[in-house]
Amino acid sequence: MLQKIRDNSKGIIAKVIVGLIALTFALFGVESLIGMGSAERAPAKVNGEDISSQELMRGIELQRRQILTQMGANADPALLDDNRLYRLVLDELIERTLLEQSAESQGLYLSEEMIDQLIVSTPQFQVNGRFDRNQFEAILRNSGYTPLMYREALRIENLLNQERAAYILSAFATPSEVRRVIAMDQQSRDLAYTELSLADVMANLSVDVADVQARYDREAPRLQTEEQVVLEYVLLERDQFVDFEGVSQEQLEAAYNQVLATFGEQEEREAQHILIEIGSGRNASAAQARAQELLEEIRAGASFAEVAREASDDIGSASSGGDLGFNTRGVFAEAFESALFALEVGEISEPVRTEFGYHLIRLNDVRKAEPPSFAEQQFGLRAEIAEREAELEYVAALERLADISFSAADLIVPAEELGLDIRTTEPVTREAGVGRVAGDTRVRTAAFSGDLLNERLNSMPIELDTGSAVVVRVKEHLPSRQLTFEEVRENLEQVLLVEMAQAQLTEQIAQWLVGLRSGEPLDRLAPEQSWSEFSGLQRDAREVPVNVLQKAFSLPYGDAQQKPLYDSVTLANGNLAIVRLDAVHAGEPDLSDEEVRMMASMLASRLGELDFQSRFNSLRNSATIERR
């Protein structure tokens, strides 16, 4: 049917359809056609509450940005596994939703004023010890947040921390528990081990071809190559439209005048405040009366800063005399802001009611933001204008690419129309691909769809990120096939040799353990083996392999048991070892009362975390979670 549409795509009806598609792109974007006609299903639902695709995609993008930032300037986005990111972020969203539901069901709450104070008192958002709006917005932009997104993330984080803190702060540990835990942690053990080489045993073994053939015949159904496709694609990038030299002097001057106009409107106000909270111990009338009482004290000559230190309930600013620094509009709650910007310098407001309580506000200073010079702004404005115009050209080109690719039989026409190169990927599987394009999950999903794989159509433009999109088509399909005997013979031989050697060593060690436990020395059982002996090893010792140490500390050594104790363990390199435990030395912690209290606090926090994790496990086990 699609081919018939292509064959008849030159009539007036087809042109109308294409025109409507182009209009749709212009109004709603490239992704609009995908969701047209059916609502997109949420990727998960938690107790009937949807986790939206928008949340998931935003979370994946934020996670990707954070990882790339940590990887440094030479980070390669192709190294990121989109499938793994998808699972990781979806799991985090499910966990967050469960905890948020739990917090809200218990009536936990965080007001807008508290969020304001958290933001204003964050050191990273301050310049010279005071909140700076520009610093705040710059940091958020670099992290991929908008102010509203950050406020919501801050609200949820602190809301969830309330419940976690309740468990942590209510947990406790007794001094005797602390001493017992420290004694166990400081315990040391005398041990020995002897290692048996798997490679040495394999060197003396051989595998019969008939056995390899039998294993091949038995496992043939799973010995398959992965289905692959070779893709060709055209890549459209916003950066190719950036033209710094094309920005005119008139555009620069107009943009600078806008900057001047903005700075002319900006005003920063330096203020102090005193907060009287409304809570379980004080109702609104009592809070207002207390605020009025403090106002009268200040009017009678008391220092505003001293009163704030002694009486303010705002823990973020009380210690500094209620100082809030310089701030522009848009930082505080509406009632607070209205009162602040109505004051004259040196004036103190009447008690101002907000959701959090009553405030007394003192205005200390007003200043206009000094505009930068044209020379200072020229480079940034040129880049901003060039980027803005490039964005417009990119969007138009993206719409054009979608239009042409839909009706074209290959990528030649789109490439010629938009001046793009046709490139080719290495073979790509459903699960993996190399490079920015082939490594993208959405590209691989499209590549193995029926339209591209069977009908060899061009894909819709797939946005790799906010500044680039790709159209792909299948150039070559490499179906899955069964591997021949010769292709897998060497691997199968190796597998059989390892299995034979492991079985032989396991049987040998079992015999030696019987002898050792009955009192026979190792040199009589196996003259070629010898013990490597160690005394006083603690749990974090590095002198022996980790698996040996873990085995030695897992053996139940008691007074009533036969000494020494023996067991076997497989090492990380595939070799096997016999472990001998000779003695256990109890730790004898010499702790002062202060150290015991400090350790008790740390242990209590750990116990509280475990209690909270048990709470979360209970929520998860009783929840109805649907993944799609």
C-alpha positions, 0 to 999 in steps of 0.5 A: 500500500505504501508503494502505491502512495509513492507511485501516486504522490505527484497528484493534487491530493498528494500535494495537499497531504504533504502540505498538511504534514508540513503545517503539522511539523511547523505547528507541533514539531516532528514528533507530532505525527507519531502520536497523532491518532493515539495517546502515548502509553505511560512507560510505567504506572505505580499504584494507578499513578502514571509515570509519563514519557516526558518525565522519563525522557527528561530524566534520561536526558538529565542523566546523560548530561550529568554522566557526560559532564563527569566524563570530561571534555572528551566524553563520547556520547556513543559510549552511553548505553541508552537501554541501561539509562532507560532502565536506570531512570525508570527504576529511579522514577518508580522508587521516587513515586512510591516514596512520594506517595508514602510521604503525601499519605502521611501529610508531609509537606514543604511550603514555597517559602521553605523552598525559597529559603533553601535556594537563597541559602545554597552557597553555590548560588551565592556571590560574596556570601549573598544569593545571586540570581544570575549565578543561580540561573547559570548553574541551572542551565549548565545542569539542564534544569529550568528554575521551575524544574529545580524547585520541583526537584528540590521540593520532592527531594526534601519531602522524601528526606523528611520520612527518611530522616524520621527513621534515621533520627529515631534509631539508636544503638546502645554502648554495649552494641557499639563495643560488640560491633567494633570488636567484631570489626577489629577481629583478626584471623590466622589462616593459610591457603594453597592454590590449585591452577586450573591452567595446569590441569587443562594443559594435561587434558585433551578433548575428543573431536566427537565430544566437541561435535556432540556438544555442537549438536546439542547446543546448535539451536543457540549457536546463532549469529545476531541479526544485523543491518547496515544502515545509510543515513543523512545527519542534519545538525543545527551547528551547520547553520551557525554563521557568526559572520552573518550577524549584522551590526544593526542586529548587534545594536538592537540586541544590546539595546534590549539588554540595556532596557532589561537592566534599566528595569532591574532593581535589587533590594537588600533586606533582612527579615524575622520569621514567626512560624505558624505551627502546632505550638502557635496559631496564626493569631499568636504568630501575628501578635508575637510579630507585632510585639517584636516590631514594637521592640524594634521601633522602641530602639532594639536592633533588628539584627539582634531581635532576628538572632534571638527570635526569628524561626528562619534557621537559614538567616537568623544567625546572620541577623535575618540578612537575605542579601540583594535580590530581584523580583521573582525570588520570594513568595508573592506577599513577601515580595510585594511588601519588600518592593513597597518599602523605602530604604530603612523602613520596616514592614508591618507583619506580613502573612505568608503560608509559612508564618508572619514576617517583619521585613526591613529594607536596607538598600536599593541598587540598579544593576549596572549594564555591561558595555557594548564591547563586553556584550558584543561577542556573547550577543553575536553568538546568541543571535547566530544560535537563534537564527541557526535554530530557525533555519534548523527547524525549517530544514528539519521540516523539509527533511521530513517532507522529502524523506517521506516521499523519496525512494532513497536518501539521494534526493534529501542529501542533494536538497539539503547539502548533506552527506550520505554515510554508512554505519558498521553492521548494527544489531538490535541491542548494540551499535557503534557510533553516535547514530548506530549507538542510539536506541531509537535509531536501532528500533526504527532500523528493525521496524517492518517499514525499514527492514521489509519495505526499505523505506526511509525513517522519519527524522529521529532527533538524536538530541536537541540540535541534531536529527538523522534519517536512516534506511536499511542498506543491507540486511544480514539475517541471523544464521547458525554458526558452523562447526568450524566457526565455534569449534575452538570455543567449544573445545575451550569450554569442554576443557575448562569443565573437565579441569574444574570437575577434576580439581573439585574431585581432587580437592574433595578427597584432600579435604577429607584427609586434612579434616582427619588430621593428615598433613598437606605435604603427605596428601599432595607433596607438590602443594604448600601452604601460604600462611598468614597471621593476624589478618583483618577483614580489609587485609590485602595480602591474600585474594579477596575470595580467600579472605571472605571464606576465612572470615565466613567459617564459624570458628568456636571453642567447641569446634575441631581446629583447624577448619578447612574449606575450598573456594573458587578464585577470581582467576578461575583457580581453586584454593583450599583455605585453612583457618587456624585461630580467631583473635577477638578485637579489643576496642579501647574507646573513650566515652566520647568515641562510643557516643560518636560510634553509636550515632554512626551505627544508629544512622546505619540502622535507621537507613536499614529500617528505612530500606525495609520500609521501602521494600515493604512499599514496593512489595505491596505496590501495584507496579506496571511496566510497559 
